[in-house]
């Protein structure tokens, strides 16, 4: 169907993240792509808490890619904590509403 260009639409997730298994110190990407008009703002949550990326903290090893995917420069995993391991969801928002992706778990191999 054809839509008038001026019609604003609530976000919808068109590409959901999938579970990933990564080795410590390796890069990883959690995919997420959202559509909407105006273009939705994407945020990531891990175990219910908002994930900080290099937009908030320039030293962060996590980058929000232009399409909405979350890129890890290297997976951090320590004996004391597992900063990157957990269950992630991607949330896309604009003024008309929000859409939440499926859960994706990031697991560190060879613990």
mmCIF file of the C-alpha atoms, coordinates in Angstrom:
data_MODEL
# 
_entry.id   MODEL 
# 
loop_
_atom_site.group_PDB 
_atom_site.id 
_atom_site.type_symbol 
_atom_site.label_atom_id 
_atom_site.label_alt_id 
_atom_site.label_comp_id 
_atom_site.label_asym_id 
_atom_site.label_entity_id 
_atom_site.label_seq_id 
_atom_site.pdbx_PDB_ins_code 
_atom_site.Cartn_x 
_atom_site.Cartn_y 
_atom_site.Cartn_z 
_atom_site.occupancy 
_atom_site.B_iso_or_equiv 
_atom_site.pdbx_formal_charge 
_atom_site.auth_seq_id 
_atom_site.auth_comp_id 
_atom_site.auth_asym_id 
_atom_site.auth_atom_id 
_atom_site.pdbx_PDB_model_num 
ATOM 1   C CA . UNK A 1 1   ? 0.000  0.000   0.000  1.00 0.00 ? 1   UNK A CA 1 
ATOM 2   C CA . UNK A 1 2   ? 1.105  3.533   -0.565 1.00 0.00 ? 2   UNK A CA 1 
ATOM 3   C CA . UNK A 1 3   ? 1.123  5.979   2.299  1.00 0.00 ? 3   UNK A CA 1 
ATOM 4   C CA . UNK A 1 4   ? 1.327  9.741   2.156  1.00 0.00 ? 4   UNK A CA 1 
ATOM 5   C CA . UNK A 1 5   ? 4.852  10.804  3.124  1.00 0.00 ? 5   UNK A CA 1 
ATOM 6   C CA . UNK A 1 6   ? 3.585  13.087  5.844  1.00 0.00 ? 6   UNK A CA 1 
ATOM 7   C CA . UNK A 1 7   ? 1.952  10.370  7.897  1.00 0.00 ? 7   UNK A CA 1 
ATOM 8   C CA . UNK A 1 8   ? 3.824  9.855   11.141 1.00 0.00 ? 8   UNK A CA 1 
ATOM 9   C CA . UNK A 1 9   ? 4.028  6.283   12.390 1.00 0.00 ? 9   UNK A CA 1 
ATOM 10  C CA . UNK A 1 10  ? 4.849  4.717   15.726 1.00 0.00 ? 10  UNK A CA 1 
ATOM 11  C CA . UNK A 1 11  ? 8.097  2.751   15.857 1.00 0.00 ? 11  UNK A CA 1 
ATOM 12  C CA . UNK A 1 12  ? 8.264  -0.908  15.006 1.00 0.00 ? 12  UNK A CA 1 
ATOM 13  C CA . UNK A 1 13  ? 11.210 -3.249  15.290 1.00 0.00 ? 13  UNK A CA 1 
ATOM 14  C CA . UNK A 1 14  ? 12.113 -4.653  11.886 1.00 0.00 ? 14  UNK A CA 1 
ATOM 15  C CA . UNK A 1 15  ? 15.245 -6.520  12.950 1.00 0.00 ? 15  UNK A CA 1 
ATOM 16  C CA . UNK A 1 16  ? 15.395 -8.170  16.354 1.00 0.00 ? 16  UNK A CA 1 
ATOM 17  C CA . UNK A 1 17  ? 18.593 -9.034  18.195 1.00 0.00 ? 17  UNK A CA 1 
ATOM 18  C CA . UNK A 1 18  ? 19.517 -12.691 18.480 1.00 0.00 ? 18  UNK A CA 1 
ATOM 19  C CA . UNK A 1 19  ? 21.381 -14.547 21.208 1.00 0.00 ? 19  UNK A CA 1 
ATOM 20  C CA . UNK A 1 20  ? 25.148 -14.323 20.914 1.00 0.00 ? 20  UNK A CA 1 
ATOM 21  C CA . UNK A 1 21  ? 27.976 -16.329 22.391 1.00 0.00 ? 21  UNK A CA 1 
ATOM 22  C CA . UNK A 1 22  ? 31.266 -14.450 22.401 1.00 0.00 ? 22  UNK A CA 1 
ATOM 23  C CA . UNK A 1 23  ? 34.735 -14.948 23.728 1.00 0.00 ? 23  UNK A CA 1 
ATOM 24  C CA . UNK A 1 24  ? 36.078 -12.514 26.281 1.00 0.00 ? 24  UNK A CA 1 
ATOM 25  C CA . UNK A 1 25  ? 37.986 -9.668  24.647 1.00 0.00 ? 25  UNK A CA 1 
ATOM 26  C CA . UNK A 1 26  ? 36.329 -10.221 21.269 1.00 0.00 ? 26  UNK A CA 1 
ATOM 27  C CA . UNK A 1 27  ? 34.027 -7.726  19.539 1.00 0.00 ? 27  UNK A CA 1 
ATOM 28  C CA . UNK A 1 28  ? 30.311 -8.432  19.314 1.00 0.00 ? 28  UNK A CA 1 
ATOM 29  C CA . UNK A 1 29  ? 27.223 -6.864  17.813 1.00 0.00 ? 29  UNK A CA 1 
ATOM 30  C CA . UNK A 1 30  ? 23.615 -7.090  18.947 1.00 0.00 ? 30  UNK A CA 1 
ATOM 31  C CA . UNK A 1 31  ? 21.448 -6.193  15.971 1.00 0.00 ? 31  UNK A CA 1 
ATOM 32  C CA . UNK A 1 32  ? 18.425 -3.986  16.180 1.00 0.00 ? 32  UNK A CA 1 
ATOM 33  C CA . UNK A 1 33  ? 16.693 -2.001  13.508 1.00 0.00 ? 33  UNK A CA 1 
ATOM 34  C CA . UNK A 1 34  ? 13.594 0.095   13.987 1.00 0.00 ? 34  UNK A CA 1 
ATOM 35  C CA . UNK A 1 35  ? 11.400 2.020   11.616 1.00 0.00 ? 35  UNK A CA 1 
ATOM 36  C CA . UNK A 1 36  ? 9.077  4.881   12.320 1.00 0.00 ? 36  UNK A CA 1 
ATOM 37  C CA . UNK A 1 37  ? 8.402  8.454   11.416 1.00 0.00 ? 37  UNK A CA 1 
ATOM 38  C CA . UNK A 1 38  ? 9.946  10.516  12.856 1.00 0.00 ? 38  UNK A CA 1 
ATOM 39  C CA . UNK A 1 39  ? 12.922 8.147   13.030 1.00 0.00 ? 39  UNK A CA 1 
ATOM 40  C CA . UNK A 1 40  ? 12.803 6.497   16.435 1.00 0.00 ? 40  UNK A CA 1 
ATOM 41  C CA . UNK A 1 41  ? 15.479 6.906   19.074 1.00 0.00 ? 41  UNK A CA 1 
ATOM 42  C CA . UNK A 1 42  ? 16.907 3.522   20.077 1.00 0.00 ? 42  UNK A CA 1 
ATOM 43  C CA . UNK A 1 43  ? 18.018 2.628   23.585 1.00 0.00 ? 43  UNK A CA 1 
ATOM 44  C CA . UNK A 1 44  ? 19.296 -0.660  24.919 1.00 0.00 ? 44  UNK A CA 1 
ATOM 45  C CA . UNK A 1 45  ? 18.525 -2.242  28.258 1.00 0.00 ? 45  UNK A CA 1 
ATOM 46  C CA . UNK A 1 46  ? 20.425 -5.064  29.922 1.00 0.00 ? 46  UNK A CA 1 
ATOM 47  C CA . UNK A 1 47  ? 18.641 -6.989  32.654 1.00 0.00 ? 47  UNK A CA 1 
ATOM 48  C CA . UNK A 1 48  ? 16.234 -4.063  32.886 1.00 0.00 ? 48  UNK A CA 1 
ATOM 49  C CA . UNK A 1 49  ? 18.883 -1.357  33.239 1.00 0.00 ? 49  UNK A CA 1 
ATOM 50  C CA . UNK A 1 50  ? 19.711 1.165   30.565 1.00 0.00 ? 50  UNK A CA 1 
ATOM 51  C CA . UNK A 1 51  ? 22.966 0.431   28.764 1.00 0.00 ? 51  UNK A CA 1 
ATOM 52  C CA . UNK A 1 52  ? 25.386 3.336   28.604 1.00 0.00 ? 52  UNK A CA 1 
ATOM 53  C CA . UNK A 1 53  ? 27.147 3.781   25.282 1.00 0.00 ? 53  UNK A CA 1 
ATOM 54  C CA . UNK A 1 54  ? 29.881 6.118   24.124 1.00 0.00 ? 54  UNK A CA 1 
ATOM 55  C CA . UNK A 1 55  ? 27.209 8.769   23.636 1.00 0.00 ? 55  UNK A CA 1 
ATOM 56  C CA . UNK A 1 56  ? 26.928 9.132   27.419 1.00 0.00 ? 56  UNK A CA 1 
ATOM 57  C CA . UNK A 1 57  ? 30.452 8.054   28.283 1.00 0.00 ? 57  UNK A CA 1 
ATOM 58  C CA . UNK A 1 58  ? 33.182 8.650   25.686 1.00 0.00 ? 58  UNK A CA 1 
ATOM 59  C CA . UNK A 1 59  ? 35.306 5.954   27.332 1.00 0.00 ? 59  UNK A CA 1 
ATOM 60  C CA . UNK A 1 60  ? 32.609 3.323   26.961 1.00 0.00 ? 60  UNK A CA 1 
ATOM 61  C CA . UNK A 1 61  ? 33.470 0.212   24.957 1.00 0.00 ? 61  UNK A CA 1 
ATOM 62  C CA . UNK A 1 62  ? 29.879 0.072   23.714 1.00 0.00 ? 62  UNK A CA 1 
ATOM 63  C CA . UNK A 1 63  ? 28.767 2.017   20.672 1.00 0.00 ? 63  UNK A CA 1 
ATOM 64  C CA . UNK A 1 64  ? 25.267 2.606   19.370 1.00 0.00 ? 64  UNK A CA 1 
ATOM 65  C CA . UNK A 1 65  ? 25.515 2.131   15.604 1.00 0.00 ? 65  UNK A CA 1 
ATOM 66  C CA . UNK A 1 66  ? 23.541 4.479   13.309 1.00 0.00 ? 66  UNK A CA 1 
ATOM 67  C CA . UNK A 1 67  ? 20.932 1.820   12.547 1.00 0.00 ? 67  UNK A CA 1 
ATOM 68  C CA . UNK A 1 68  ? 20.319 1.039   16.225 1.00 0.00 ? 68  UNK A CA 1 
ATOM 69  C CA . UNK A 1 69  ? 22.546 -1.999  16.719 1.00 0.00 ? 69  UNK A CA 1 
ATOM 70  C CA . UNK A 1 70  ? 24.741 -2.209  19.790 1.00 0.00 ? 70  UNK A CA 1 
ATOM 71  C CA . UNK A 1 71  ? 28.423 -2.817  19.085 1.00 0.00 ? 71  UNK A CA 1 
ATOM 72  C CA . UNK A 1 72  ? 30.900 -3.990  21.724 1.00 0.00 ? 72  UNK A CA 1 
ATOM 73  C CA . UNK A 1 73  ? 34.504 -3.150  20.954 1.00 0.00 ? 73  UNK A CA 1 
ATOM 74  C CA . UNK A 1 74  ? 35.538 -6.021  23.161 1.00 0.00 ? 74  UNK A CA 1 
ATOM 75  C CA . UNK A 1 75  ? 33.550 -8.101  25.581 1.00 0.00 ? 75  UNK A CA 1 
ATOM 76  C CA . UNK A 1 76  ? 34.441 -7.340  29.172 1.00 0.00 ? 76  UNK A CA 1 
ATOM 77  C CA . UNK A 1 77  ? 34.294 -10.193 31.607 1.00 0.00 ? 77  UNK A CA 1 
ATOM 78  C CA . UNK A 1 78  ? 35.981 -10.329 34.951 1.00 0.00 ? 78  UNK A CA 1 
ATOM 79  C CA . UNK A 1 79  ? 36.063 -12.785 37.796 1.00 0.00 ? 79  UNK A CA 1 
ATOM 80  C CA . UNK A 1 80  ? 34.327 -10.257 40.007 1.00 0.00 ? 80  UNK A CA 1 
ATOM 81  C CA . UNK A 1 81  ? 31.695 -9.193  37.540 1.00 0.00 ? 81  UNK A CA 1 
ATOM 82  C CA . UNK A 1 82  ? 30.277 -9.886  34.137 1.00 0.00 ? 82  UNK A CA 1 
ATOM 83  C CA . UNK A 1 83  ? 29.698 -6.385  32.847 1.00 0.00 ? 83  UNK A CA 1 
ATOM 84  C CA . UNK A 1 84  ? 28.519 -7.456  29.425 1.00 0.00 ? 84  UNK A CA 1 
ATOM 85  C CA . UNK A 1 85  ? 26.812 -10.746 30.098 1.00 0.00 ? 85  UNK A CA 1 
ATOM 86  C CA . UNK A 1 86  ? 23.065 -10.617 30.414 1.00 0.00 ? 86  UNK A CA 1 
ATOM 87  C CA . UNK A 1 87  ? 19.744 -10.307 28.661 1.00 0.00 ? 87  UNK A CA 1 
ATOM 88  C CA . UNK A 1 88  ? 19.387 -7.352  26.315 1.00 0.00 ? 88  UNK A CA 1 
ATOM 89  C CA . UNK A 1 89  ? 16.408 -5.661  24.723 1.00 0.00 ? 89  UNK A CA 1 
ATOM 90  C CA . UNK A 1 90  ? 16.297 -2.822  22.277 1.00 0.00 ? 90  UNK A CA 1 
ATOM 91  C CA . UNK A 1 91  ? 13.624 -0.138  22.704 1.00 0.00 ? 91  UNK A CA 1 
ATOM 92  C CA . UNK A 1 92  ? 12.719 2.290   19.934 1.00 0.00 ? 92  UNK A CA 1 
ATOM 93  C CA . UNK A 1 93  ? 10.724 5.423   20.749 1.00 0.00 ? 93  UNK A CA 1 
ATOM 94  C CA . UNK A 1 94  ? 9.213  8.410   19.070 1.00 0.00 ? 94  UNK A CA 1 
ATOM 95  C CA . UNK A 1 95  ? 6.410  10.715  20.153 1.00 0.00 ? 95  UNK A CA 1 
ATOM 96  C CA . UNK A 1 96  ? 3.773  8.242   18.967 1.00 0.00 ? 96  UNK A CA 1 
ATOM 97  C CA . UNK A 1 97  ? 4.923  5.388   21.121 1.00 0.00 ? 97  UNK A CA 1 
ATOM 98  C CA . UNK A 1 98  ? 7.551  2.747   21.603 1.00 0.00 ? 98  UNK A CA 1 
ATOM 99  C CA . UNK A 1 99  ? 8.430  -0.735  20.438 1.00 0.00 ? 99  UNK A CA 1 
ATOM 100 C CA . UNK A 1 100 ? 10.460 -3.319  22.307 1.00 0.00 ? 100 UNK A CA 1 
ATOM 101 C CA . UNK A 1 101 ? 12.469 -6.055  20.661 1.00 0.00 ? 101 UNK A CA 1 
ATOM 102 C CA . UNK A 1 102 ? 12.640 -9.687  21.676 1.00 0.00 ? 102 UNK A CA 1 
ATOM 103 C CA . UNK A 1 103 ? 15.101 -10.560 24.427 1.00 0.00 ? 103 UNK A CA 1 
ATOM 104 C CA . UNK A 1 104 ? 18.583 -11.545 23.334 1.00 0.00 ? 104 UNK A CA 1 
ATOM 105 C CA . UNK A 1 105 ? 21.109 -13.040 25.700 1.00 0.00 ? 105 UNK A CA 1 
ATOM 106 C CA . UNK A 1 106 ? 24.787 -12.306 25.464 1.00 0.00 ? 106 UNK A CA 1 
ATOM 107 C CA . UNK A 1 107 ? 26.904 -15.062 26.914 1.00 0.00 ? 107 UNK A CA 1 
ATOM 108 C CA . UNK A 1 108 ? 30.650 -15.155 27.354 1.00 0.00 ? 108 UNK A CA 1 
ATOM 109 C CA . UNK A 1 109 ? 32.253 -18.385 26.185 1.00 0.00 ? 109 UNK A CA 1 
ATOM 110 C CA . UNK A 1 110 ? 34.945 -20.278 28.019 1.00 0.00 ? 110 UNK A CA 1 
ATOM 111 C CA . UNK A 1 111 ? 34.282 -18.808 31.442 1.00 0.00 ? 111 UNK A CA 1 
# 
